[in-house]
């Protein structure tokens, strides 16, 4: 664990599930403002504008939630350390050798899988709808931007799922199963 531990994200999902969740929350936060702004115009344009805000501010929410402050409790610090071990093991492709670290990684792997699945499915549904609405209202550049973000989300989901499977296979060989 680092000398100055970070609080860690309350959204405990593997990438890109946490980003898709933050993007949805940010978009929903922007929606009332955009509907108010477009009260004499099109509600669909307001949805596209809120979606753009969600895509951009979703990254900001994710960064702020994961970096702001220090852990409040020892349990939170331990959970963050376990999550850090899991992300490091996913990057390396090798499980940790210490039994306690190995147990933390095994406990966090279902959340990694859920994050990849939520990111792929939720990102496709959310961004696919935004692409369709943006094309319908004639905001082609926004539709292209949403498509680029969707491609990045799907690529990250595939990469996370591949890493998770590889790590599970290594864990099976280490644990003898």
Secondary structure, DSSP 4 states (H G I P E B T S, - for coil): --SS-----SS---TTHHHHHHHHHHHHHHHHHHHHHTTTS-HHHHHHHHHHHHHHHHHHHHHHHHHSS--SSHHHHHHHHHHHHHHHHHHHT---SSHHHHHHHHHHHHHHHHHHHHHHHHHHHHHHHHHHHHHHHT-HHHHHHHHHHHHHHHHHHHHHHHHHHHHHHHHHHHHT-
